[in-house]
Amino acid sequence: MPHPKGVTNNPNGRPAGTPNKTTAELRELLTAFLGKNFTRIEKLIRELEPKDQIRVYLELLNFGLPKLQAVNVESPITAMLPPVIIYPAPGYEPLKEEEEDGRFHPGEN
């Protein structure tokens, strides 16, 4: 019978986030292979069509950079802010009405 999530018979097991031995060994082998063959792989990529070069570059980025995930932040408004009242400066004159073309032309009479 399976255990509920988070319950195990081996409390001293591998800590969370630690890669298993096979994954770590495979990573080391791939890193060594890529290091030894970097110049050859780079030459092969340069011989590809530009669109294929971009595709390979983007695929290789997946191995070097962690994938980003969208973050949705929801925060309820807990306090109401008072309204902001803006008073016109002394000597303020409202803008002239819009011209026939629908635009305002500053400085023109």
Secondary structure as GFF3:
##gff-version 3
##sequence-region A 1 109
A	DSSP	alpha_helix	21	36	.	.	.	ID=ss1
A	DSSP	alpha_helix	38	46	.	.	.	ID=ss2
A	DSSP	alpha_helix	50	64	.	.	.	ID=ss3
###
